[in-house]
Amino acid sequence: MLRTRLDPALALLILCAALSGVSALTLELLWGRELALAFGSSQYAVATVLAAFMLGLGLGSFLGGRLADRVAAPARAAARIELALAVAGPLWSIGLLRLPALAAAILPGAGDATRPAFLIGRLLTAVIVLALPTMLMGAGFPLLARAAARSVPELHHGIGRLVAGATLGGVAGVIATGFVVLPRAGVPGAAAFAAAANLGAAIAALSAQRAIFGRQERRDATPAPPLELDRTAIVLLAAATISGGLVLAAETVWHRALLMVVANSTATLTLLLAVTLAGLAAGAAASTRLLGHGQPLAWWARLQAAAALLLVGQALLIDRIALAARLLRPDTGWARVLVPPLLLGGSVILPVAILLGAAWPLLLAAATPRVEDGGRRLGAMGVVNSIGAALGAAGAGFLALPALGFGRCLVLLAACHAGLAAVAARGRQRSLAIGATVAAALLAIGALTAPRFAAVSLPSLAGDSKAQILAYRESPSGTVVVTEDRGTGVRSMYVDNNAVIGSTYDALKVVRMLGLVPALLHPRPERVLVIGYGAGVTTATIAAVPGVTSIEVAEIVPEVIEAASFFEPLNHDVLRDPRVRVAANDGRNHLLLGGPPYDVITCDPVHPLYGSAPLYSLDFFNLCRSRLAPGGVACQYLPLHRMPAREFRRAVATFQAAFAETWVLFGLGHAMLVGSDRPLDLDWHRWQTVLEAHAWPDDLAASALATPAQIAALLQLDPEACRRLALGPPSTDLQPRLEFLAPAAYREGLWEANARLLVDGYQSPLGRIRGLPPSLTEAVRSLVAGKRLLLFSLLERSAGNADGSLRWLSLALQVAGDDPEVQYYARQVNAELAGDR
């Protein structure tokens, strides 16, 4: 008879599963991050890592199931596995940080991350590297389920509770790792946290085994009877494969849709994963009640049908989340970090996740009619489910979503769930089988033939009648959107909810700086690497410099290249230049693949808060230094907004730890870091020669970059001033300090605080500029003074002090009234004041 209350042995086994789940998700997060450093962070590389991880888990489940039916003490075997993971977890976590150098030596050096040679090499390497620890992770569940069983009802009862415990442990592991352990203790701390969870799981398993032996329930270690796979078993294995694929496919679509409306930060991704797991855990816990009613396949069919209905509802409503995000988003603090992903993620993900979480234990129960071969049947279900999960995630991200869009993709998933319901209900629930069959057919036809619908917009565009969408593309790497303001004509490009580039004055100035400045500071720039194509303005700017012979561009989102055609007046169709070659890969991996050294590496990543922290680490900057020829110049965008002052100073310290000769250039709105392995040559005559010969002088004039004096006015901090400003320790792959900026990044006044840091640390560069004509020295000083006065005006304007802003602006006009930038901001301020009146 089924036990009606939780006995101590089962409670300890559930505790073991929960602690094992804590460790598994912690290590999955760690290893995924570390493998991205070796294989790249493109969606193609991420998919290969996920596939390798799932294959390892599945193979471990298969082997663990075979072991579970043979050993006399399955819980003791599970304890040994946990002890092995307590050792292997930290070893792999630290060892994987050395994988990039090995990967660069042995993997195909294909520059395009979408090429088969690139993907196959990384998949095979990931499978080999992850095989042992992931198999250990996967082997535990069949052992625990078998240990919990004295009868078939107890086996089924234990399955539901163990799945719930393991998944709930995963929630705890994700939250603890993403919000506490990794930000505070880095990779070593997270690895130690996972090991502690494994040790706790081993203790719980051993205690459970003692409790089982105390009940005199010893089993002989005799060979289990042969596993017979009849037609029903094969159908159930197929169902496990398909359902695993549908779960990961739905998760992929949900997360991609939500990333259109919430910040694409580590905190957001952590919360969305936690919400998904929480829904699956809640469903698994509820499944134990359904199992008590018997007929698990009948209940499974009902849950599949319910999931189909909810997915259709999501397809009809998913485009409303942009407006909801705009209305629900707090401005600052932890509420800004937590509320949008929890509320929106909960409303989108939880309902279906609960149903699918309840369905999996029911399917496992249907597949295990006997205790004697229960471990092997669970293992077989686990391996095919894992394979299906890997295929489902890849199929949704690379095939279904780009081809169908959000709405039709959700309808297709609904059709698949309805089809599963029809198969499971056949011969048992006639009306459900007929209805689900008809629904599956109609939904499939609609998904494949209907026009695209339910495009998820950006919160900033929701309800904005002035915004016009010029391009919208759901791609494997992200949703790329190009917009235009009907009033101002300003165009902007987004990947998901991340702003890539805009045609505003300050945005164009900094990307032109990133292309122009390194060419001015290097005596003969010939080979150039541009990391991040964006709208192509940086590439066009440096391509217009005389003497540049080769430009490689690493762009992680290939569809950005296509979208850049909407900015052709700004990029001058630079991709037609035969010197320019584009690689669809992330910049760090592109550098890792090797090749001839560069004279210039210029990098314009998105803000580190929004996913590009690995491009702000000391390890990345050291990699850049190793790929530069002697005297080569590296440039990096340095944001002032969304950067707490301590972390702004840490970013400077991190860059300078790799490049002792570091300068900070400040273009009023944005800043950039420039560094080299030797003192930079500030050569007035070279500047004048390059600027006069530049192919697009009007572009430079439009951004106040057309004269040597305007270049000199950009130089804000010299190497000594950078050392005074810098605040260690640096951000590294081991301690990614610049990744976890929330919630401090959402405080008000950060741009102003960082701008004041640059103002206070200013060191005049005029004495270091070689060849500065004495007759122009005073004019240059006046221009520099005028720019500083203009900055004071902008700071007062940002603080809401209109009178103070006007006073400083008046002084700036007196000192440098002929400078186009001073004139531009004067027009802006006057227009704002006129509007206020």
N, C-alpha and C positions, 0 to 999 in steps of 0.2 A: 504494500500500500504506500502511496506517496506521502512523504512526511509533510505535515501541515505547518511546521515551524522550522526555522533554520537551525540545524544542529551545529555543534562546534566545528566539526570537521569541514562541512561545506562552507561555513563562515570563514574559516582560515583559507580555504581554497579560493574563495572570492577575494579575500584580502590579497592573496598572492597574485591573482589575475590583475587586480587594480594596481598594485605596485609595479608589476611587470608592464602594464600599460603606461604608467608614468615614465618608466625608463624608455620604453619603445618610442614614444612620441618625442621625448627629449632627444634621443639619439637620432631619430629621423630628421628632426629640425637641424641638428648640428651637422649631420653628414650631408644633408642636402645643401646647406650653405657652403660646406667645405668642398664638395665635389663641383659646385658651380665655379669655384675659384680655379679649378683645374680644367673643367670641360666647357666653361662659359655659362652665362646666365640667360642666354637666349631660350625661348620656349622650346626650341628643338632639343637643346642640350638638357634642359630640365626634364623633358619628357623621357629621354633616354635614361636618366638617373631614376625617375619614378618607376619605369619599367623594370630596371635592374633590381630595385628595392622590392617590388611586388613579386618578381620571380623568385627572389631569395626567400621571402616569407612563404610563398606557396610551396616551394620545395621543402622548406623546413616543416611546414604543416604535414606534408605527405610523409616525410620520414618520422616525424613525431607520432603520427597516427599508427604507423607500423610498430613503433616501439611501444606505444601505449597498450597494445593488445598482447604484448609478449612478456612484459616485466611484471614482477609480483608487486612492486611498489611504485606505481606511476607518479605519485606525488614526490617521492624521493628523487626520481629521475628528473622531474621538473625542477627540483631544488638544485640539482647539479647543473642543469642548464643555466639557471639564474646565477649561480656562482661563476660559471664560465663567462657569462655576459658581464658580470661585475668586473672581470679582468679585461675582457676583450673590448668593452665599451670605451674606457679611457685610452687604451692603446690605439684603437682605430681613430678616436677623436683627435688625438694629437698627431698620429701618424699621417692622417689624411692631409694635414697642412703641408706635408712634404710632397704630396702627390703632384702639384703643378709642374715642378721641375721634371719629374718622371714622365708625366703626360706629354710635356713638350718634346721629350726625347723620343718617345715611342709611337705617338699617335700621328695619323696622317695630317700633314700641314695644310689641309684644304682651307682656303680663306673664307669660304662661304659655309655657314653653319647649317644650311639646308641641303648640302650635297650628301649623297649616300656614304661616301668614304668617311666623311666627318662623323656622321651619325653612327655608322656601324662600328667604327673604331672606339668611340666613346661608350657605346652600349656594351661591347665586349669587355672593355676595361672596367666599367662599373660593375658588371656582373661578377668578374673575377675578384675585384676588390671587396665587394660587399657580400660575397657568397657566404662565408662562414658566419659572420655575426647575424645577418638577416635570417639564415636558416635556424640559428639558435633561437631567435625571436619567434619564428613561426612554429617551432616545435612544441612550445609550451602548452598551447591551448588544448590540443587533443589529449595530452597527458593529464591535465587538470580535469577535463571533462570525464575522462575514463576513471580517474581516481574518485570522482564524486558519485559514481553510480554503483548501486547494489541491484538495480532493476531498471527496466526500460523507462518507466515513469520518472524514476530518479535521474536517469541520464538526461532525459528531456528537460526536467525541472532545472537541473544543474547547468545545462547548456545556456538557457536564457539568462540565468543569474551570472554566470561566468562571462558571457558576452557583455552584459550590462556593466559588470565590474571592470572588465578590461577597458571598455570604451570610456567609462567615467574616469578611470585612472588616466587615460589619454588626455581627457579634458584638463585634469589637474596638471599633468606634465606640460601641456602646451602653455597654459596660463603661467605657471611658475617659471618656466624657462623663458618665455617671451617677455614677461614683465618684471621678473625679479632676478633670477639667477644669471642669465646671460648679460643683462645690462650691468649688473654689479660685480660679477665674478668672471665674466668672459667664458671662453671655451673651456679652460681647465675647471672652472667652478661648475659649469653645466655637466661636464663629463663626470665629475665627482658626485654630483646630485643624482645622475642616472645610476651610477654604481651603487650608491647608498640605497636607491629604490630596489635594485636587483638583490642586494644583500637582504633587505627586508622581505622581499618576495621569497627568497630561499628559506629564511627562518620560518615564514608562514607556511610554506609547503612542507617543511620537515615536521613542524608542529601538527599539521593536518595529517601527515602520514602516521604519526604516533597515535593521534586520536582514532584513526581508522584501525590500526593494529589493536588499539585498546578495546575496540568493539569485536575483536577476534574475527576480522574480515580479511584475513590473509588470503592471497591468491597464489596459486602455484605458477612459477615461471615456465609454463608449458607452451608449445607452439599453438598459436591461435588457429581456428579452422580457416580453410581457404575462403577468400573474399569472392563472393559470387555477384557479378554485375548483370542483373537481368534488365529487361527493357525499362522497367520503372526506374531502376538505379541510373541508367544512362540518361533518361529524360530528366531526372533530378540533377544530374551533373551538368547537363546542358542549361537547365534553369539557373543553376548556381553561377555558371559562366556568364550568362546574359544579365542576370540581376546584378552581379558584381560590376559589369560594364556600365549598366544603367545608373548605379549609385554614383560612380566616379564621373560619368558623363554629366549627370545632373549637378553634381558639385562644381564641375568645371564651368557650366553655363551660369549657375548662380553666382559664383565668385566673379566671373567676368562681367556680369551685369552689374553687380554691386560695386565693383571697382570703377565703374563709370560715375558713381555718385558719392563715393566716400574716398578719403585720402588713401593713396596706394602706399601705405607705410607698413613697417614691420608690426606695429601695434594693431592696425586694421586687419592684416592678414592673419595674425595670431587670433584675434577675436572671431573672425569668420570661420577659421578652422575649429575653434573651440565650440562655436554655436552648432556647427555641423555635427561634431562628435557628441555634443550634449543631446541633440535630437535623436541620434542613433542610439545613445545609451538609454534615453527615456523610453524609446520604443522597445529596446531589448528587455528592459525591466518589465514593461507592460505585457510582453509576450508570455511571461510565465502564467498569467491569468488565462490567456487564450489557450495555452497548452493544457490547462486543467479541464477544458471543455472537450478535448480530443479533436480528431479530424484536423490535423495541422495544415494539410494541403487546402482544405476548404477555406480555412481562415486566411491562408496565404493568398488564395485567389481573390478573396474580398479586399485584402489590403492592396493588391496590385491594381484592382479596379478603382479603389479610392485614390491611390496615387495618380492614376491616369486622370481622374476628374480634377484633382488639385492642380496638376500640371497644366491642364487646359485653362483653368482659372488664372494661373500665373501668366500664361501666354497672353491672355486678354488684358491683364492689369500691370504687367511688368514695366511698361513705359511710364507708369505713374510715379515710380520711385524717385525720379529726379526732382519733381516738385515736392514730394515728401521730404527728401533730403534737404532741400532748401529751407523748408519750414521748420524742420526739427533740429537743425544743426546749431548747437550752442557756439558761442564765440571763443571762449577760452577755457583753460584748465582741463581737468580730467574728464569733465562732461563733454568737451569737444572731442576727446579721444574715444570715449566709451559709448556715448549715446547713439551716434549714427550707425556704427556697425552692429550694435546690439539690437537696436529697435528695427532697423531695416533688415539686417541679417536674420533676426528672429522671425519677422513677419514673412520673409521670403523663404527661408531655409527650413525652419523648424517643422511646419506642418507635414511636409513630405518626408523630411528626415525621420520623424517619429514613426511614420508608417513603414518606411523602409527598414528602420532599425528593428521594428517588431517582426518584420517579415523574415529576416535572416535566421533567427533561432527556430522559427516554425519550419523553414525549409530544411534546416539541419535535423530537426526532429523527424520530419518525414523520411529523411535519408538514413536514419539509424533505427531500424526495427528491432535490432538485437543489441545486447550489451557486448557480447563476445567479440564481435568485429566492429564495434562502435568507433574505436580509435581510428582504424583504417578508413572507415567511411567518412568520418569527420576530416581526416587528413586529405582524402581525395576531393571532398567538397571544397576544402580550403585552397588547394592548389589551383583548381579550375576557377574558383572565384577570384583569386589573385590575378590570374592571367586575364580574366575578363575585365578586372578593374583597370589594369594597365592599358588594355586595348580601348576601353571605354573612354578613359581620360584623353588618350591620343586621338581617338576618332572624333570626339566632340570638339576638341580644341583645334585640330588641324583640318578636319573635313566638314563636319556638320555645321558648326557655327559660321565659318567663312562662307559656306555655300548657301545656307538657309537663313542666317540671321537669328536673333534671339527668339522671336515669336515662333517661327516655323520650327526651330530646333526643339523648343519645349513641346510643341505639338507632336513632333516625331517621337520624342521620349514618351509622351502620353500614349501614342499608338503602340509602342513596344510594351509598355506596362499592360495595356488592354489586351494585347496579344498573349502575354504570359497568363493573365487572368483567364482568358478563354481556354488555353491549353490545360491549366490546372483544374478548371471547373468542369471540363468535359467528362461526362459520365457520372458526375456527382451533383452538379447544380446546373440543370438544363437552362433555366432562364438566364442565369448569369453568363453561361458559356455563349449563348446566342447573342445576347446583348453586347458582351465584350468583343465577340468576333466582328459584329457589325461596326462597333465603335472603332476597333483597331483598323479596319479597312478604310472607313471614312476619314479617320484622323491621318492615316498614312497618305491617302490621296491628297488631303488638304495640305499636309506638310510639304509634299513634293511638288505641288502644282500651284498653290496660292501665291500671290505676290508677297514680297517681304512686308512684314508689319512688326509693330512693337519695338521700334528702334529706341534704345534707352538713351535719353539725352543727358546733357551735363546739367548739374544744378544751376550753374550760372546762366544757362540759356532757358531754363524752365520759366515760362510766362513772360519772356523778354521778346517783345514784338520787334525790337530793333535788330536782333541777331538773325542772321541768315546763314544756314548751313550750306556750304559749298561742296563738301565731300563728307561721306560717312562710310566707313569700311570696317566691318568686323573681320579681323585677320587672325591668323594663328598667334601672332605676337601681341595683339592688343587691338582695341578699337580706335581707329585713327579718325579724327574729326577736324575739319577745317571750317572756320566760321569767318563771317565778315560783319562788322557793325555797319548797318545801313546809313547811319548818321555821319560817322567819321571815316569810313572806309578802312578802318584798321582790321587786318586779318590776323587770325590766331590759329595755331595748330595744337592739338591735344592728342596724347596717347592715353586712352582711358581718361582718368580725371587729372592727368598731369599736363600742365602747360609746357609745351616744347619750345615754342617761339611765338612771338607776336611782332607786328610791324610798328609798334610804338617807338618813340624816339629812343628811350633808354634801353629797350630790348635790342634794337638794331645796333646801337652804339657798342654794347658790350660784345656782341658776337663779331662785329667788325674789329674791335680791339683784339679779340682772340686770334684773328687771322693776320692782322697787320703788325702788332707789336713784336711777336717773335721774329718776324722777318726783318724788322728794324734792328733788333738786338743781336742777331747772328750776322757775322761778317759775310757769309756766302751760303744762304739757305738753298739747298738743292732738293734733298729728299725730305718730304713732309708727311706726317701722319696726323689726320684730323679724326678725333674720336667723337662721334655724334654729328651726323649730317644736319639734322634739323631742317631748316628751310634752305640750307645750302649757302647762307650768307658768309659764314666763316671760310668755307672752301673757296667761294668766289673771290673773297678778299685776298686770300693768300695766293690764289692762282694768278692774280693780276700783278704780282710782284715780279720784277725782272729777275731771271736767273733760276727760278724754281723749275726743276725738270721732272719731278715725280711727286704726285700727291695720292696717298692711299687714304681712303675714308672707311672707317669701321662704324657701321650703323646696325644696332641690335634689332631694329624693327624695319624690315625691308619695305613695308608699305609707306613709311615716312618718305622714302625716296620718291615714290609716286606722288604723294601729297605735296611735295615741294614744288611741283609744277604750278601750283597756285601762287607761288611766290617768285615766279620767273623774272619779273622786273627787278627783283632784288638779288637773285642769284645768277642772273644772266645766262641761264641754261648751261651752267658750268660743267655738267656731266657730259656734255658733248666734247669737252676738251680732252684730247687723247692722252694728256698727262694724268688724268684723274681715273682712278680705279676704285670701285666700291666693293667692300667685303661685307656680306650679311652676317655679322658676328659682333659680339660685344668687344669693346676696346681692349679690355684686360686680356681676354683670351687671344685676341689677335696679336698682341704684343708677345704673349707667351709662346706663340707658334714659331717665333724666330724669323730670321731674314736679315738682310743688310741693315746696318745702323741708320738711324734718322738724324737729320740736322735739327729738325723741329718736331716736337710732339705737342699738339694743342688739343685740349680736352674741354668739352662743354657738356658735362652730365647734368641731369636734373638734380634737384636739391637732395642732399644726403638723407633728409627726412623721408623722402619718397622713393627709396629703393636703390639709390646709387652709392650708399656708404662704402662698398668695396672699392670705389674709385676715389675715395678720400682717405685711404689707409696708407700707412707708411710702406706696407708691402707693395702696394701699387706704385707709389712714387719711386721706390727702389727699383722696381721693374722698369719704369720709364727711364730712369738714369742708366740702367744697364743696356738699354736699347738705343741710347743716344751716342752718336759719335763724340769724340773729345771736343769740348766746347759747345756741344749741342744745347738747345734751349727747350725747356718744358714750360707749358702754360696751363693753368687750371682756373676755371671759373670759381669765384669765391662769393657765395651769397651773403648778403647782409640781413635779409629778411628771414624770418623763421629760424634764426640762429641765436640762441642764448649767448651772451657775451663771452662766457667761459669757453663755450664750444667754438665760437668764432676764433678766439685766441688759440684754442687747441688745433684748429685747422691750419693756422699759420705755423704752429710748432711742428705739426706732422709733416707738412711740406718741407720746412726748413731742415728737418732731421735727415731728409734725403738730399736736399740741395742747399748747401751752406750759403751760397750766393743767391739769396731769395729777396725779391722786391715785391711789394704790393702796389698795384696801380689801381686808381680809383676814378671811375667815370661818373661820379655823383650818384647815379642810381645803383650801380653794381661795381664790383671789384674783381680783380683777377690776380693770381699768383704767377710770378715768372721766376724761374730758377735755372741755374747751370752749375757745372762742376768747377767753374772758374769765374773770376769777376767779369761781369757783363761790360761790354764796351759801349759806352754811351757816346756815340759819334754823331755830332750834329751834321757834318757834311754827308755822311751816309744816309741819315734820315732825309735830308733834303733831296738827295739824288733819287732815293727810292720813291719818295712821295711825288716828286715831279714826273717820274716815269711810270707811276701806277696807272693801270689800264682803266680804272674807274674813278677818276678824280672827283666826280660829282657825288659819288657815294661817300667818299672821305669827307668832303665838305659838309654834306648833310649831317654827319655825325661829329663835326668839329674835330676831325683827325687829319686835316689837310696840310698842316704846317709843323715844322719841328717845334715851334713854341707850344702848340697845342699838345704835342706828344710829351714835352717836358712837364706840362701841367698835370699830366696823368700820374707822374711818379710821386707816390705818397710816402712809402716807407722804404728805406734802404736796408741792406742786410743787418746793420747794427740796430736800427729801429725795430726790425722784425724780431730780433732776439729779445729786445726789451718787452715787446708786446706778447710774445709767444708764451703759452701756458701748457706745460706738459702734465702728465706723460702723453705721448702721441697715441693716436688711434691706430690699431693694428688689426690684422685678421684674428689674432688670438684674443685681443681685447678691443672689440669694435665700438669704441666710445662715441664716435660721431654718428652711429646709427640710431641710438635711442635718445632722441632729442625731445620727444613728447613727454609730458604736456607743456614743459617750459617753452617749447617752440611756438606755442599759441598765445604767449603773453603779448600784450601790446607794448609798443615802443622799442622793439628789438632792432629794427633798422636804424632808428635814431641813436640807440646806445652804441651800436657798432660803428656808425659813421663818426660819432664823437671820439671813439677810440682811435680811429684813423686820423682825425683832426688833431687830437692831443699828441699823437706819436709822430706827426709830420716832421720829416727831415728834408731840408731843401736839397735838391739834387744838382743845383746849378754848378756848384764847384766841381762836380764829377763829370760834367758833360764836356767831352773833348771837342775842341774846335768851335765852341760857342763864340760868335763874333762879339767883341767888347761893346760894339755900338748897339747890339741888340739886347745886352744883358738887362738893362733897365726895363725895356719893353716886356721881356719875358717875366721879370719879377712882377710887373704890373698885372700881366695876364694870370700868373699863378695866384696873386693876391685877389684878383677879381673872382676867380673860381672859388676860392675859399670863402669870400664874402657871399657868393651865390649859394654855397652850401649852407652857410649860417641862415640864409633866408629860407632855404628849403626845410631846415630843421625847425625853424619857427612856424613855418606854414604847416608842417606835419603836426606840431603841437597845438595847432588851432589859434596861434597868436598872429592875426592878420597884420596888426600894426607893426609888430616886430619884424615880420617877414618883409613888409614894404620898406622899412628902414634899411635893412641889410641889402635888399635888392637895389635900392637907390644908390647905396655906396658902391655896389658891384658895377652898376652902370656908369658911375663916375670914374671908376678905376679901369674898367675893361669893357666899355660900352660898345666897342666895335667887334667884340667876339660874338660869333653867331649863336653860341650856346647860351650866353648871358641874355642875348636878345630873345631867343626862343623861350626861355623860362620867364622872362619879363612879360612876353605876350600871354603865356599861360596864366600867370598870376593875375594880370589885368583882366583877362577873360573871366576868371573865376570870381573876381571881385565884382565885375559888372553883372554876372549872373546872380550873385548874392543880393545885389541891390534890386 
